[in-house]
Amino acid sequence: MTTTTLDHEAVFEHAWAAPGHTRADLPAVRVNEVLRERYLVTPPVEYTGTLLWDMEVRKAKAPDVFIPTVVLPGAERFPSVWRGRVEEFTRVSEQRLWADPSRTARVVEHVRLDHANRRAFFLGDERWEAPDGRVFTAGAGQPVFHVEHSVGGTEAAPLNLWRIVNLTGEFDPVLAAAFDELASDRYLRVFVEVHLREVLGRHLVRRTA
């Protein structure tokens, strides 16, 4: 995949529409509603769209910090290229497989952060040559996948949005079931919890009732 002329959104939408791929459009998360209903937060806080986008940017640049349940320590991010308010870079990490978290594989992702529209695209790649000459290849065990994370809703009531498309030859029900399980989680996604604790300095307790 040539990153210099890459149209991240077009590549994602083409993959999303292609027959045989395994897609998941996770339910929109009303972050502040979930905070009020499912957590005790000290001191109290409410997310704005700006704060939620800050989380997305930090997560994109340090996935091993913000998604510790999926990404192993040691993720590498290459320098950003800016085009106006659009930022692009490539990251390489070792990640747990969606359908079998006991196994891991290398994942190469070309990232586009649209700061104006608060949309982030992550395009998986099978092979990529870094500017320093190193060649990275994706690990075996699961298909290459593309992701869109974005902030929807309003500034005062933001939504956490997440779509993923796995480039399977045909629909994979086992893979789809892994995302159904994620969709049924009653709590905030782990990266929002990390942002609350590590960036906003909040103490969180999950309500069990």
C-alpha positions as CSV (number, residue, x, y, z in Angstrom):
1,M,0.0,0.0,0.0
2,T,1.5,3.3,-1.1
3,T,0.9,5.8,1.7
4,T,1.8,9.0,-0.1
5,T,-1.4,9.0,-2.2
6,L,-3.6,7.0,0.1
7,D,-7.3,8.1,0.4
8,H,-8.0,6.5,3.7
9,E,-11.8,7.2,3.7
10,A,-12.2,5.9,0.1
11,V,-10.3,2.7,0.9
12,F,-12.3,2.1,4.0
13,E,-15.7,2.6,2.3
14,H,-14.7,0.4,-0.6
15,A,-13.8,-2.4,1.8
16,W,-17.0,-1.8,3.8
17,A,-19.1,-2.3,0.7
18,A,-17.3,-5.3,-0.7
19,P,-19.2,-8.6,-0.5
20,G,-17.6,-11.3,1.7
21,H,-16.0,-9.0,4.2
22,T,-16.9,-9.3,7.9
23,R,-18.2,-5.9,9.2
24,A,-19.2,-4.6,12.6
25,D,-20.8,-1.2,13.3
26,L,-20.8,-1.1,17.0
27,P,-23.6,0.8,18.8
28,A,-22.9,4.5,19.4
29,V,-21.9,5.0,23.0
30,R,-23.4,8.0,24.8
31,V,-20.4,8.6,26.9
32,N,-21.8,10.9,29.6
33,E,-25.0,8.8,30.0
34,V,-22.9,5.7,30.6
35,L,-20.6,7.6,33.0
36,R,-23.7,8.7,35.1
37,E,-25.4,5.3,35.0
38,R,-22.5,2.8,35.3
39,Y,-19.7,4.6,37.3
40,L,-18.8,6.4,40.4
41,V,-16.4,9.1,39.2
42,T,-14.3,11.2,41.6
43,P,-14.2,14.2,41.0
44,P,-17.2,14.2,38.6
45,V,-16.6,14.9,35.0
46,E,-18.6,15.2,31.8
47,Y,-17.1,14.7,28.3
48,T,-17.2,17.3,25.6
49,G,-16.6,16.4,22.0
50,T,-13.2,18.1,22.3
51,L,-12.2,15.9,25.2
52,L,-13.4,12.7,23.4
53,W,-11.4,13.6,20.3
54,D,-8.4,14.2,22.5
55,M,-8.8,10.6,23.7
56,E,-9.0,9.4,20.1
57,V,-5.8,11.2,19.1
58,R,-3.9,9.9,22.1
59,K,-5.2,6.4,21.5
60,A,-4.1,6.5,17.8
61,K,-0.6,7.6,18.8
62,A,-0.1,5.3,21.8
63,P,-2.4,2.2,21.3
64,D,-0.4,0.1,23.8
65,V,-1.2,2.7,26.5
66,F,-4.9,3.2,25.7
67,I,-5.9,-0.3,24.6
68,P,-3.8,-2.5,27.0
69,T,-6.3,-5.3,26.7
70,V,-5.6,-5.7,23.0
71,V,-2.2,-4.0,22.1
72,L,1.0,-5.3,23.7
73,P,3.7,-2.9,25.0
74,G,6.2,-1.6,22.5
75,A,4.0,-0.2,19.7
76,E,5.9,1.9,17.3
77,R,4.7,5.1,15.6
78,F,6.4,6.7,12.7
79,P,6.5,10.5,12.1
80,S,3.4,12.4,11.1
81,V,2.8,14.1,7.8
82,W,0.3,17.1,8.0
83,R,-2.0,18.3,5.2
84,G,-3.9,21.2,6.7
85,R,-5.8,19.8,9.7
86,V,-5.3,16.2,8.5
87,E,-2.5,14.2,10.2
88,E,-1.2,10.9,8.7
89,F,1.3,8.4,10.1
90,T,1.9,4.6,10.2
91,R,2.0,2.5,13.4
92,V,3.2,-1.0,14.0
93,S,2.1,-3.1,17.0
94,E,1.6,-6.6,18.4
95,Q,-2.1,-7.2,19.0
96,R,-4.3,-9.9,20.4
97,L,-6.4,-11.6,17.8
98,W,-10.0,-10.6,17.8
99,A,-11.4,-14.1,17.8
100,D,-8.6,-15.7,20.0
101,P,-7.1,-13.2,22.5
102,S,-4.7,-15.9,23.7
103,R,-2.7,-15.4,20.4
104,T,-1.1,-12.3,19.0
105,A,0.1,-11.0,15.7
106,R,1.9,-8.0,14.2
107,V,-0.5,-5.4,12.8
108,V,0.6,-2.6,10.4
109,E,-1.8,0.3,10.2
110,H,-1.8,3.5,8.2
111,V,-3.6,6.2,10.3
112,R,-5.4,9.3,9.2
113,L,-6.6,11.8,11.8
114,D,-9.1,14.3,10.5
115,H,-8.9,16.9,13.2
116,A,-11.6,19.2,11.7
117,N,-14.2,16.5,11.4
118,R,-13.1,14.3,14.3
119,R,-12.7,11.1,12.3
120,A,-9.9,8.6,12.5
121,F,-9.1,5.9,9.9
122,F,-6.8,3.0,10.5
123,L,-6.0,0.9,7.3
124,G,-4.4,-2.4,7.8
125,D,-1.6,-3.5,5.5
126,E,0.1,-6.8,4.7
127,R,3.5,-5.3,4.1
128,W,5.1,-1.9,4.5
129,E,8.6,-0.5,4.1
130,A,9.4,2.2,6.6
131,P,11.4,5.3,5.7
132,D,14.4,3.8,7.5
133,G,14.4,0.7,5.2
134,R,12.9,-1.7,7.7
135,V,10.2,-4.0,6.2
136,F,7.2,-4.9,8.4
137,T,4.8,-7.7,7.5
138,A,1.5,-8.4,9.1
139,G,1.3,-11.5,11.3
140,A,-0.8,-14.6,10.6
141,G,-3.9,-15.6,12.4
142,Q,-6.5,-13.1,11.4
143,P,-7.3,-11.1,8.2
144,V,-6.1,-7.5,7.7
145,F,-8.7,-5.1,9.0
146,H,-9.6,-1.4,8.6
147,V,-11.2,0.7,11.4
148,E,-13.0,4.0,11.7
149,H,-13.2,5.7,15.1
150,S,-15.0,9.0,15.3
151,V,-16.8,11.5,17.6
152,G,-20.4,12.1,16.8
153,G,-23.3,13.8,18.6
154,T,-22.9,17.3,19.9
155,E,-20.1,19.1,21.8
156,A,-22.0,18.7,25.1
157,A,-23.3,15.2,24.4
158,P,-20.7,13.4,22.3
159,L,-21.0,9.9,20.9
160,N,-18.1,7.4,20.7
161,L,-18.4,5.7,17.2
162,W,-16.6,2.6,16.0
163,R,-16.8,0.7,12.7
164,I,-14.5,-2.2,11.6
165,V,-14.3,-4.2,8.4
166,N,-12.2,-7.4,8.3
167,L,-11.0,-8.3,4.8
168,T,-12.2,-11.9,4.8
169,G,-12.9,-13.9,1.6
170,E,-16.3,-14.7,3.0
171,F,-18.3,-13.8,6.1
172,D,-16.7,-15.2,9.2
173,P,-19.3,-15.9,11.9
174,V,-16.6,-16.6,14.6
175,L,-15.0,-13.2,14.0
176,A,-18.4,-11.5,13.9
177,A,-19.3,-13.0,17.3
178,A,-16.2,-11.4,18.8
179,F,-17.6,-8.0,17.9
180,D,-21.1,-8.9,19.1
181,E,-19.5,-9.5,22.5
182,L,-17.9,-6.1,22.4
183,A,-21.1,-4.5,21.4
184,S,-22.9,-6.0,24.4
185,D,-20.5,-4.5,27.0
186,R,-22.5,-2.2,29.4
187,Y,-19.5,-0.2,30.3
188,L,-17.3,2.3,28.5
189,R,-14.6,1.0,26.2
190,V,-11.3,0.5,27.8
191,F,-9.6,3.4,26.0
192,V,-12.1,5.9,27.5
193,E,-11.5,4.5,31.0
194,V,-7.7,4.9,30.5
195,H,-8.2,8.5,29.3
196,L,-10.4,9.2,32.4
197,R,-7.8,7.8,34.8
198,E,-4.5,8.7,33.2
199,V,-5.2,12.0,31.4
200,L,-8.1,13.5,33.3
201,G,-7.0,12.2,36.7
202,R,-10.3,10.7,37.7
203,H,-10.9,7.7,40.0
204,L,-13.4,5.2,38.6
205,V,-15.5,2.6,40.2
206,R,-17.8,0.5,38.1
207,R,-21.3,0.2,39.5
208,T,-22.4,-3.5,39.5
209,A,-26.1,-3.0,39.9
